[in-house]
Amino acid sequence: MYSRIFLYASDHPPIMIPRTIYPSIEYGIRYKPVTLITGARQVGKTTICGEIVREKGFNYVSLADGRERALAIQDPEMFLRVHPTPLIIDEAQYAPGLFDVIEGIIDREKFERGTNNGMYILTGSQMYNLMENVSQSMAGRVSIVDMSPLSMNEILGRKEEPFRVDFERNILRSIEKVIPVDDVFKMIVRGGYPELYGQPGMDTSRFYSDYVETYIERDVSQVINLKDKLQFRRFMEYIASITGQELVYDHIANALGISIKTVQSWIGVLVAGEIVYLLQPFVPRSNVKSITKRPKLYFRDTGLACYLARIFDPETLRIGYLGGHMVETFIINEIMKSYSNNSEKAGFSYYRDSNGNEVDLVILRDGVLTLVECKAGMTYDSGDVRSFSRLEGSDYAVGPSCILCLTEKAYPIKDGVYALPISSI
């Protein structure tokens, strides 16, 4: 069953957006004393917590409130006496001292009552800080749920399932919801933050302007001592322009006139805030020496990436040089969300060798590889998947694979390889 998340707009009726991740949160409540919900700023953590309060009777407190935060930092034991369980603590990263006290409470509850499941839900937008505290204080006692911006399927109001290449199923899925090319580019530029869909009249650029300002002022300043905020914004803008490309630290350092050490530190900040992620290379044992070892960098949300790259409308994106990289970023994000939102595990990587052979996404699941090329065109043939053969001699069998592209109708390319519409994800 999906949770119904109500998002309100002043000039539109309430919009209900089912969040596929909700059953994973329910699972954590049922089987663990602590459920940790991580995710970038404004992906909907607080909204889904409101749903839990209404449905399951949890108490709620946010450490974004200065008085609550001060008490949680200065006297965490008193804070937790004032706010009884079951309790949601929003923005828990502001008071790391709470974690040790919570550990003691849940252990005591287990000893005295025999069960301690469903006592606390913690949320936060700095995953590294949260995970460090969790691993030190509550290892084995916590269920971790990573929340993403809205997926394409959530926006379309369609059931989400982990993406697999099954030609007949892919055809049915793409027919069920045909997405015109123009709409794909609109979705890429709009991005997936829930507020943009709860309030459809909201201006996209104004939303992201406020988002970046708040992110730098609050989240970044919480992690590092940022002396030059304007330079960090320039850094984010440059990183947005290289989404979907290999991460080469010295290129970034030279382009911006900063040190490689600073670039590495700031990339770490973006990863910690779940603004970007690094896709590692797939390295077969058979030709390990010729494989690219650098990761590729992707923005987690294409709307934010487009704004930072100064792409403010779908037509500019479509004809500009970043169109292909943004389409690739969008496709890979949607595939990954189709797994994470359903709590399904798979290995994700990419392939590139010294001879120029490349596969945009390699999915490893159940000992079988699925190879995916991401393209911004419509018509392709077997020559466009020549690189797939480079992985046929690896440690794993290669299963049905595909080119995901802007075609509106699926078609076979060769035996076991298909061109699929983005709507088949």
C-alpha positions in Angstrom: 0.0 0.0 0.0 1.3 3.4 -0.9 1.2 6.4 1.4 -0.8 9.3 0.2 1.2 12.5 0.6 -0.8 15.7 0.4 1.0 18.7 -1.1 -0.9 22.0 -1.1 -0.9 24.8 -3.6 -2.6 28.2 -3.2 -4.0 28.1 -6.7 -4.5 24.4 -7.3 -6.4 21.7 -5.4 -4.4 19.4 -3.1 -2.3 16.9 -5.1 -1.8 13.4 -3.8 1.6 11.9 -4.6 2.1 8.2 -3.6 5.7 7.7 -2.3 6.9 4.2 -3.2 9.4 4.3 -0.3 6.7 4.3 2.4 6.5 0.5 2.8 10.2 0.4 3.5 9.7 2.9 6.4 6.9 0.7 7.7 9.2 -2.3 7.6 11.8 -0.5 9.7 9.2 0.6 12.2 8.0 -3.0 12.5 11.4 -4.7 12.9 13.9 -2.2 14.3 13.9 0.1 17.3 15.3 3.0 15.1 14.5 3.9 11.5 16.8 6.5 9.9 15.4 8.4 6.9 18.2 10.1 5.0 18.0 12.2 1.8 18.8 15.6 0.4 17.1 18.8 1.5 13.4 19.0 0.5 13.0 15.5 -0.9 9.9 15.0 1.3 11.3 13.6 4.6 9.3 16.0 6.8 6.1 15.4 4.7 6.3 11.7 5.0 6.9 12.0 8.7 3.7 14.0 9.0 1.9 11.0 7.4 3.5 8.7 9.9 2.3 11.0 12.7 -1.3 10.8 11.4 -1.3 7.1 10.6 0.7 5.6 13.4 0.5 8.1 16.3 4.1 9.0 16.5 5.1 12.2 18.4 7.1 14.7 16.4 9.9 17.2 17.1 12.1 19.1 14.7 15.7 20.2 15.6 15.3 23.0 13.0 13.5 24.7 16.0 16.2 26.6 17.8 14.9 26.0 21.3 14.4 22.3 20.7 17.9 22.0 19.2 19.5 23.8 22.1 17.9 21.5 24.6 18.9 18.4 22.5 22.5 19.5 22.4 22.8 20.8 26.0 20.8 18.1 27.8 19.9 15.1 25.5 18.5 13.1 28.4 16.1 15.8 29.4 15.1 16.3 25.7 14.2 12.6 25.4 12.2 12.7 28.6 10.2 15.7 27.4 9.5 14.0 24.1 8.3 10.4 24.7 8.3 7.5 22.3 7.3 6.6 19.7 9.1 9.7 18.5 10.2 11.3 15.2 13.2 13.5 15.5 13.5 15.6 12.3 16.9 17.0 11.3 18.6 14.8 13.9 22.1 15.7 12.6 22.0 18.9 14.6 22.4 17.0 17.9 24.7 14.1 17.6 24.8 13.7 21.4 21.3 12.2 21.2 22.5 9.0 19.6 24.3 7.6 22.7 21.3 8.4 24.9 18.9 6.8 22.4 21.1 3.7 22.4 20.7 3.4 26.2 17.0 3.9 26.1 16.3 1.3 23.4 18.6 -1.3 25.1 16.8 -0.7 28.5 13.5 -1.1 26.8 14.6 -4.4 25.3 15.8 -5.6 28.6 12.7 -4.6 30.6 9.9 -5.3 28.1 11.4 -7.8 25.7 10.8 -5.6 22.6 11.9 -2.2 21.5 10.8 -2.0 17.8 9.3 1.2 16.4 10.6 3.5 19.1 12.4 6.2 17.1 12.4 7.7 13.6 15.4 10.0 12.8 15.7 12.1 9.7 18.6 14.2 8.3 20.1 15.6 5.2 23.8 15.0 5.9 24.2 11.3 5.4 27.9 11.0 6.2 27.4 12.7 9.6 24.4 10.7 10.4 25.9 7.4 9.3 29.0 8.0 11.4 27.0 8.5 14.5 24.6 5.6 13.8 27.5 3.2 13.2 29.1 4.2 16.4 26.0 4.2 18.6 23.3 2.0 17.1 24.9 -0.6 14.9 22.4 -3.5 14.3 19.6 -1.5 15.8 18.7 0.7 12.9 16.9 0.4 9.6 18.2 2.9 7.0 16.0 4.3 4.3 17.5 6.6 1.7 14.8 8.9 0.3 15.2 10.4 -3.2 13.4 13.2 -5.0 10.2 12.1 -6.7 10.7 9.5 -9.4 9.2 9.7 -12.8 6.7 7.0 -11.9 5.6 8.8 -8.7 5.1 12.0 -10.7 3.0 10.1 -13.4 1.0 8.3 -10.7 2.1 4.9 -11.9 3.2 1.9 -9.9 7.0 1.7 -9.6 8.9 -1.6 -10.0 12.6 -2.3 -10.3 13.7 -1.9 -14.0 14.5 -5.0 -15.9 14.8 -5.7 -19.6 11.9 -7.9 -20.5 10.8 -6.9 -24.0 7.2 -7.8 -23.7 6.8 -6.3 -20.3 8.7 -3.2 -21.4 6.4 -2.8 -24.4 3.3 -3.0 -22.2 4.7 -0.5 -19.7 5.6 2.0 -22.4 2.2 1.7 -24.0 0.5 2.2 -20.6 2.1 5.6 -20.2 3.5 7.2 -23.4 5.7 10.2 -22.6 6.2 12.6 -25.6 9.7 13.8 -26.2 8.8 17.4 -25.2 7.5 16.1 -21.9 10.7 14.2 -21.2 12.7 17.5 -21.5 10.2 19.3 -19.4 10.6 16.7 -16.6 14.4 16.9 -16.8 14.3 20.7 -16.4 11.6 20.7 -13.7 13.4 18.0 -11.6 11.8 15.9 -8.9 11.5 18.0 -5.7 8.0 17.4 -4.3 7.2 21.1 -3.7 7.4 21.8 -7.5 4.6 19.3 -8.0 2.6 20.1 -4.9 2.5 23.7 -6.2 2.5 23.4 -10.0 2.4 27.2 -10.4 5.7 27.6 -8.7 8.5 29.1 -10.8 11.2 26.4 -11.3 14.2 28.9 -11.3 13.0 30.7 -8.2 12.6 27.4 -6.4 16.2 26.3 -7.2 17.6 29.8 -6.5 16.2 29.5 -2.9 17.3 25.9 -2.7 20.9 26.6 -3.5 21.1 29.6 -1.2 19.7 27.6 1.7 21.8 24.6 1.0 25.0 26.7 1.0 24.0 28.8 4.0 22.8 25.9 6.2 24.0 22.5 5.0 27.4 23.3 3.6 28.3 25.6 6.5 27.4 22.8 8.9 30.0 20.4 7.4 32.9 22.7 6.6 34.2 26.2 7.4 33.3 27.8 4.1 35.1 31.1 3.7 34.1 31.9 0.1 30.4 31.1 -0.5 30.5 32.6 -4.0 33.4 30.3 -5.0 31.5 27.3 -3.7 28.5 28.3 -5.8 30.8 28.6 -8.9 32.1 25.1 -8.0 28.5 23.7 -8.0 27.8 25.4 -11.3 30.9 23.8 -12.9 30.1 20.4 -11.4 26.6 20.6 -12.9 28.1 21.1 -16.3 30.0 17.8 -16.1 27.2 15.6 -14.8 27.5 12.2 -16.5 31.2 12.6 -17.1 34.4 11.1 -15.6 35.5 12.9 -12.4 39.0 14.3 -13.0 40.0 16.4 -10.0 42.8 18.3 -11.6 40.6 19.5 -14.5 38.2 21.0 -12.0 41.0 22.5 -10.0 42.5 24.1 -13.0 39.2 25.4 -14.3 38.3 27.1 -11.0 41.7 28.1 -9.8 41.5 26.1 -6.5 43.6 23.2 -5.1 42.9 19.5 -5.9 42.5 19.0 -2.1 39.8 21.6 -2.0 38.0 20.0 -5.0 38.2 16.6 -3.2 36.8 18.1 0.0 34.0 19.9 -1.8 33.0 16.9 -3.8 32.8 15.0 -0.5 30.4 17.7 0.8 28.1 17.3 -2.3 28.1 13.5 -1.9 27.4 13.9 1.9 24.4 16.2 1.1 23.2 13.7 -1.5 23.5 16.4 -4.2 25.7 14.2 -6.4 26.9 10.5 -6.4 29.8 8.8 -7.9 29.3 5.8 -10.2 32.2 3.4 -10.0 33.7 1.6 -13.0 33.0 -2.1 -13.6 36.3 -3.9 -13.7 36.3 -7.4 -15.3 39.2 -9.6 -14.2 39.9 -10.5 -17.8 41.1 -7.0 -18.9 41.6 -5.1 -15.7 44.7 -3.2 -16.9 42.8 -1.5 -19.8 39.8 -0.3 -17.7 39.2 3.3 -16.7 39.5 3.5 -12.9 37.9 6.9 -12.4 34.3 7.2 -11.3 31.7 9.2 -13.2 29.8 12.0 -11.4 26.1 12.4 -11.6 23.7 15.0 -10.0 20.9 13.3 -8.1 18.3 15.7 -9.6 18.4 17.0 -13.1 16.3 20.1 -12.3 19.0 21.3 -9.9 21.7 20.4 -12.4 20.0 22.3 -15.2 19.5 25.4 -13.0 23.1 25.5 -11.9 24.2 25.0 -15.6 22.0 27.9 -16.6 19.5 25.8 -18.5 16.1 27.3 -17.7 13.8 25.8 -20.4 13.3 22.5 -22.2 14.2 23.8 -25.7 17.5 25.2 -24.5 18.3 21.8 -23.0 17.2 19.9 -26.1 19.5 21.8 -28.6 22.4 22.5 -26.2 25.6 20.6 -25.7 24.5 19.2 -22.3 21.3 17.6 -23.6 22.8 14.2 -23.9 24.4 14.2 -20.5 21.2 15.4 -18.8 19.2 12.7 -20.5 21.8 10.1 -19.4 21.7 11.5 -15.8 17.9 11.4 -15.8 17.7 7.8 -17.1 20.3 6.4 -14.7 18.7 8.3 -11.8 15.3 6.8 -12.6 16.6 3.3 -12.9 18.4 3.6 -9.5 15.3 5.0 -7.9 13.2 2.1 -9.2 15.4 -0.1 -7.1 16.0 2.0 -4.0 12.3 3.0 -3.7 11.4 -0.7 -3.6 14.3 -1.7 -1.3 15.7 -3.9 -4.0 19.4 -4.4 -4.2 21.6 -4.4 -7.3 25.1 -3.4 -8.3 25.4 -0.3 -10.5 28.5 0.7 -12.4 29.7 1.8 -15.8 32.3 0.4 -18.3 35.0 2.2 -20.2 38.3 0.9 -21.5 41.3 2.4 -23.1 40.0 1.5 -26.6 37.0 3.8 -26.2 34.5 1.1 -25.6 31.8 2.3 -23.1 28.6 1.1 -21.5 26.7 3.8 -19.6 25.2 1.6 -17.0 26.0 -2.0 -15.9 23.5 -3.6 -13.6 24.5 -6.7 -11.7 21.7 -8.7 -10.2 21.4 -12.4 -9.4 24.8 -13.0 -11.1 23.6 -11.6 -14.5 24.7 -8.3 -16.1 22.2 -6.0 -17.8 23.9 -3.5 -20.0 22.2 -0.1 -20.7 23.1 2.7 -23.1 21.4 6.1 -22.5 20.7 8.1 -25.6 19.0 11.4 -26.5 17.9 10.2 -30.0 15.3 7.8 -31.3 16.8 5.5 -34.0 19.7 3.1 -33.3 21.1 -0.2 -34.7 23.6 -2.9 -33.7 26.5 -0.6 -34.3 25.5 1.5 -31.3 25.9 -1.4 -28.9 29.2 -2.8 -30.1 30.7 -2.2 -26.7 28.3 -4.7 -25.1 30.4 -7.5 -26.6 33.4 -6.4 -24.4 31.6 -7.7 -21.3 30.6 -11.1 -22.8 33.7 -12.7 -21.5 33.5 -11.3 -18.0 32.8 -13.3 -14.8 29.1 -12.9 -15.3 26.6 -13.8 -18.0 25.2 -11.0 -20.0 21.4 -11.0 -20.0 18.9 -9.0 -22.0 20.1 -5.5 -22.5 19.0 -2.2 -24.1 19.4 1.3 -25.3 17.0 3.6 -23.3 16.3 6.6 -25.5 13.6 9.0 -26.7 11.8 6.6 -29.0 8.1 6.3 -28.2 7.9 2.7 -29.4 10.2 -0.2 -28.4 11.9 -2.2 -31.1 14.6 -4.9 -31.3 18.1 -4.0 -32.2 19.6 -7.5 -32.3 19.2 -10.8 -30.4 18.7 -9.9 -26.7 19.2 -6.2 -27.2 16.3 -3.7 -27.5 15.7 0.0 -28.0 13.2 1.1 -25.2 11.4 4.3 -24.4 12.2 6.1 -21.2 8.6 5.3 -20.2 9.5 1.6 -19.9 11.5 2.3 -16.8 
